Amino acid sequence: MSEVRPAVDLDALVALFYADRSALGELTRCTSGDCPAAYRKLLHHNNHMTVTVEQRHGCLVDVEVLEARQEEHYYLRRIVLRRQSDGRAVQFGIVRLDLNVLQPQVRDEILSQRIPLGRVLIQHNVLRRVELVALWQVGCGPDLARIFQVPVGHLTYGRTAMIYCDGQPAVELLEIVAPEDTF
């Protein structure tokens, strides 16, 4: 019998924090071939984005939690990853995490909101698998434009992904990287 994989629903993730999706931006599904090379390298893989953006920017990143809440056994948060070197936003994200899948120590560290999710999972040696679900071209809406300090409509790219912890679907993600032409 084949494994049943949950899908990451972009609209459902965005609706966790935006009543009107256009406030975040215009997201259009695209292929790897549609992405410029720099974005393809940042997004088209099955690795943690924390590690990927740290490698791209040559420094560690900090997490800024813009908004968070718990609903039943799910922890939901809207975040920005910022370079430690200058505080510049390098990634925006929406996370829906099933708290029941994680060990208490890991769960507590994530809920502390001090360390990026990927780094917590890596430091605690959680058996994990990141699965790329889809790539997205993103025309920045007002909120995303403010975060990335670009004009509304400015193009960037993102992805939806699922993180499996100890073989179980644990984390649904929308990850949007800062426009490459701003660095």
N, C-alpha and C positions, 0 to 999 in steps of 0.2 A: 504494500500500500504506500502511495507517495505522500510526502509531507504536505499538509495544507498550509500555505503561507498566507498570512494576512496581507492585504494590500494597504499601502499608505495612501489615504484619501487626502489630496491636497486641499480641497474645499473644506473638509472637516477640520483639518489642522489650522488653516487660516481663520476659520470661523470661531476657533477657541478664543481669539483675541481681537478680531476685527468683524464688526457687524456688516461693514461694507468692504469687500475684498479690494476695491480700487484704492482704499487708503494705503494698503500695503504696496500694490502695484498691479500691473498687467502681466500675468504669468502665462506663457505659451509653451506647451511641451515641445521639446526639440530633440534631435539626435546628437550623438557625439560629433558627427561630421558637421553639424550646424554650428557647433561651438568653436570660437577662435581657439587656437592652440593653447594659449595661456590658461583659459578657463577650462579647457578639456583636461589639462594636467592637474588643475586644482580640484576638479569635480568628478571626473570619470574614473573612479577606482572604488575599491571596497575597503578603504582605510578610514580611520577617524579623522575628521576635519581639523580637530585641534592640532594634531601632529602635522597635517598637511599645510595649514596656514602658518604654523610656526616655522616650518622649513622654508616656505615661500618668502616669509618676511625676515628670516634670520634672527628671530628673537621669540621669547615666550609670550604667550597671550594670557590676559586676565579675562574673567567673565564678569559682565555687568548684567545683572538680572533686572530687566525693565518691569516685569510683571510676573507674578507667580501665584498659583493657588493649587489646592488639592480638591479633587472631586472623586469621592469614593476611594478606591485604591490607586488612583492616577494622580501623578504630579505633573502639572502643566506649567511651562514657563516660556517667556519670550525674552530672548537674550541678545547681547552683542558681545563678540569677542574683540578685545582691544589689545593692540601691541603694547607690551610693557615699556618699550623704548620711548614712545611718544604719546601713547593713549589713543592713537588713531584707530577707528573702527575698521576691522578687516573682515568681519562676518556677522550676519544677522541670523538668528535662528528661532524656530518654534519647536518645542520639545513636548511630547506626550509620553510619559514614562510610567510603566506599570510597577508600582512599588512592591508588589507581592513577589516579583521575580528576584529581587535583590536581597542580599544578606543585610542584616540590620546596620552593621558598621558602614557598608557602602552606601546604603540608603541615607543614613545620617549625614555622611559627608556631602552627598549631593544636595540634600535639603539645607545644608549650611550655606549654600550659594556662594562659596568662596573660591571654588576650583572648577575649571571647565569639566564637563561631563566626561569627555574622552580621557582626560588625564586621571580622573578618579577611577574609572574602570581599569585603566592600564596599571596604575599604582597598586590597586588591590588585586591585580592579576586575575580579574574576572574572565573566565573563558567566554570569549565574545566573537561574534562574526558580524561584520558590517555588510549590508547588502544594498547596493545602489538600486533604487526603484525607477527613478525617472530624472531626466535633465530638463531644466526650464530656462527659457530666455525671460528676463525680467525687465520690464519698463518700470522704473521706480515710481511708486506713488508718493504722496506727500510725506508719510511717516518714514518710509525707507530713504527717500531723498534727504530728509533732515538728518537721519542717522549717518548716512554716507557723505553728507555735505556735497550733494550734487543737485542739478536741476531736476524737477519732476519730469519723468519720461526718460531720463538717462538710462541707457541699457547696461545690464550686467547679467549674470547667470547664477543659477542655483540648482539644487537637487533635492529630491526626496529620497530618504533612505530608512532602512529598518536596522536596528541593532538587536541581535539575538544574544542573550546572556545565558550561559549554561544550556544552550539549545532551545531556549524559549524566546518567543518574540517579546521584547522588553521596551524598546524605545522607538517611537515614530518621530522622524525628523524632517523639517524643512530647513535647509541651509542655503543661504544666499551670500555669495562673496561680494566684497566691495569691488566696484568697477576698477579694473586694472589701470585705466588711464588716469586715475587719481593718485597714483604713487610714483 
